[in-house]
């Protein structure tokens, strides 16, 4: 689940700077990530229906919520609209989740890179 959540975070970091025309390009890595995430969606629903552990169920629900936000953000950008800012679920709700990739807002990422360059 940490890998899936890491992919969601990575996709959203890429969406933060994506332009609608870029999403129409066949070889855009965002599109590849979205295909992978869409393939994960039914598996996630199946997993939730079999879980008895409440903590793992919370993790799956959080991941699903962020997955849906990602799809909505992608669709808005593709239509030329500005999406809502992405707020990763793990930043507002404590769970056992430790994503492989931690979401970083564009301005935070730019400031960190600038600081590293000094």
C-alpha positions in Angstrom: 0.0 0.0 0.0 2.9 2.3 0.7 4.1 1.9 -3.0 0.6 2.7 -4.3 0.4 5.8 -2.0 3.9 6.8 -3.1 2.7 6.6 -6.8 -0.3 8.8 -5.9 2.0 11.4 -4.3 4.4 11.3 -7.3 1.5 11.7 -9.8 0.2 14.7 -7.8 3.6 16.4 -7.7 3.8 16.0 -11.5 0.2 17.2 -11.9 1.1 20.4 -9.9 3.2 21.6 -12.9 1.4 19.8 -15.8 -0.2 21.7 -18.6 -3.3 20.4 -20.5 -1.4 19.9 -23.7 1.2 17.8 -22.0 -1.5 15.4 -20.8 -2.5 14.7 -24.4 1.0 13.5 -25.3 1.1 9.7 -25.6 4.6 9.4 -24.0 3.8 11.6 -20.9 4.8 9.6 -17.8 1.8 11.1 -15.9 -0.5 9.1 -18.3 1.4 5.9 -17.5 1.0 6.5 -13.8 -2.7 7.2 -14.2 -3.2 3.9 -16.1 -1.4 2.1 -13.3 -3.5 3.9 -10.6 -6.8 3.2 -12.5 -5.9 -0.5 -12.6 -5.3 -0.4 -8.9 -8.7 1.0 -8.0 -10.8 -2.2 -8.3 -8.1 -4.2 -6.4 -8.3 -1.7 -3.6 -12.1 -2.1 -3.4 -11.6 -5.8 -3.3 -9.0 -5.6 -0.6 -11.2 -3.3 1.6 -14.1 -5.8 1.4 -11.9 -8.6 2.8 -10.1 -6.7 5.6 -11.0 -7.2 9.3 -8.1 -5.1 10.7 -9.5 -1.6 11.4 -6.1 0.1 11.0 -5.5 -1.4 7.5 -9.1 -0.5 6.5 -8.3 3.1 7.5 -5.2 3.0 5.3 -7.1 1.6 2.3 -9.8 4.2 2.7 -7.3 7.0 2.9 -5.5 5.7 -0.2 -8.8 5.4 -2.1 -9.7 9.0 -1.1 -6.4 10.3 -2.4 -6.7 8.1 -5.5 -10.1 9.8 -6.3 -8.6 13.3 -5.7 -5.8 12.4 -8.1 -8.3 11.4 -10.8 -10.3 14.6 -10.3 -7.2 16.8 -10.5 -6.0 15.0 -13.7 -9.5 15.5 -15.3 -9.6 19.2 -14.4 -6.1 19.8 -15.8 -6.9 17.9 -19.0 -10.0 20.2 -19.4 -7.8 23.3 -18.9 -9.2 24.1 -15.5 -7.2 24.7 -12.3 -7.5 21.8 -9.9 -7.7 22.1 -6.1 -4.4 21.9 -4.3 -3.6 18.3 -3.3 -3.5 17.6 0.4 -2.2 14.1 1.0 -4.4 12.1 3.4 -1.4 11.0 5.5 -0.7 14.7 6.3 -4.0 15.1 8.0 -4.7 11.6 9.4 -2.4 9.5 11.4 -2.1 5.9 10.0 0.5 3.2 9.6 1.1 4.4 6.1 4.6 5.3 5.1 4.5 6.3 1.4 7.6 5.5 -0.8 7.3 9.1 -2.2 6.3 11.9 0.1 4.2 14.7 -1.5 5.9 18.1 -1.7 4.2 21.3 -2.9 6.0 22.9 -5.8 7.0 26.0 -3.8 8.4 23.9 -1.0 10.3 21.8 -3.5 11.7 24.9 -5.3 12.8 26.4 -2.0 14.5 23.1 -1.0 16.4 22.9 -4.3 17.4 26.6 -4.0 18.7 25.9 -0.5 20.7 22.9 -1.7 22.3 24.9 -4.4 23.8 27.4 -1.9 
